[in-house]
Amino acid sequence: FIGDDLEGNILYNTVCWSCHGGDGRLIDLGHGVTPEYVGTIANGNPREFLHKVRFGHPGTPMPSTDLLRWSVQSAADIGVYAASLPQ
């Protein structure tokens, strides 16, 4: 991701924190015995991460930054910050 870590931190703590937690590990997004967290996906599959931040995740209450009318850059800023979270 190319973005602003500080802006990503602010945006993450505004919207994402309530469900994913401060360290991004409140929800295990993995399958089976391999846990995945916000930081895992941001580092391992940035395209998937950006897509889910922009458009949400089907079947969940996750808001999309597009519906919030945030820019693609804001989603990338969240990605920069999320990549610093524990994997």
C-alpha positions in Angstrom: 0.0 0.0 0.0 1.1 3.6 -0.6 -0.5 5.8 1.9 -0.4 7.7 5.2 -0.1 5.5 8.3 -1.4 8.2 10.6 -4.5 8.9 8.5 -5.0 5.1 8.3 -4.8 4.9 12.1 -7.4 7.6 12.5 -9.8 6.0 9.9 -9.3 2.5 11.4 -10.1 3.7 14.9 -13.1 5.6 13.6 -14.8 2.6 11.8 -12.9 -0.7 12.0 -11.9 -0.8 15.6 -15.4 -1.4 17.0 -15.6 -4.9 15.3 -11.9 -5.8 14.6 -10.4 -4.5 17.9 -7.5 -2.3 18.4 -4.9 -4.8 17.3 -7.1 -6.3 14.5 -7.4 -9.7 16.2 -10.9 -9.6 17.6 -12.3 -11.6 14.7 -10.5 -14.6 13.3 -11.0 -14.4 9.5 -9.2 -17.7 8.9 -10.5 -21.1 8.1 -10.0 -24.1 10.3 -6.8 -24.2 12.3 -5.0 -21.3 10.5 -6.1 -18.0 12.0 -6.1 -14.8 9.9 -6.5 -11.3 11.2 -6.7 -7.8 9.7 -2.8 -7.6 9.7 -2.5 -11.1 8.1 -4.7 -10.2 5.1 -3.3 -6.7 4.7 0.2 -8.2 4.4 -0.6 -11.5 2.6 -3.2 -10.4 0.2 -3.4 -6.6 -0.1 -5.7 -6.8 -3.2 -8.3 -8.7 -1.2 -7.8 -6.4 1.8 -8.4 -3.3 -0.4 -11.4 -4.8 -2.1 -13.0 -5.7 1.3 -12.3 -2.3 2.7 -13.8 -0.6 -0.3 -16.8 -2.8 -0.8 -17.4 -4.7 2.5 -17.7 -8.4 3.0 -20.8 -10.2 1.7 -23.1 -11.5 4.4 -21.6 -9.3 7.2 -22.4 -5.9 8.6 -19.0 -4.6 7.5 -19.4 -1.1 6.0 -17.8 -0.2 2.7 -15.7 2.9 2.4 -17.3 3.4 -1.0 -20.7 3.7 0.7 -19.2 6.0 3.3 -18.0 8.1 0.3 -14.4 7.8 1.4 -11.7 7.9 -1.3 -9.7 5.0 -2.6 -6.7 6.7 -1.0 -8.5 6.5 2.4 -8.8 2.7 1.9 -5.1 2.5 1.0 -4.3 4.6 4.1 -6.2 2.0 6.2 -4.2 -0.7 4.4 -0.9 0.9 5.4 -2.0 1.1 9.0 -3.5 -2.5 9.0 -0.2 -3.9 7.6 1.4 -2.8 10.9 -1.1 -4.8 13.0 -0.2 -8.3 14.3 -0.5 -11.2 12.0 
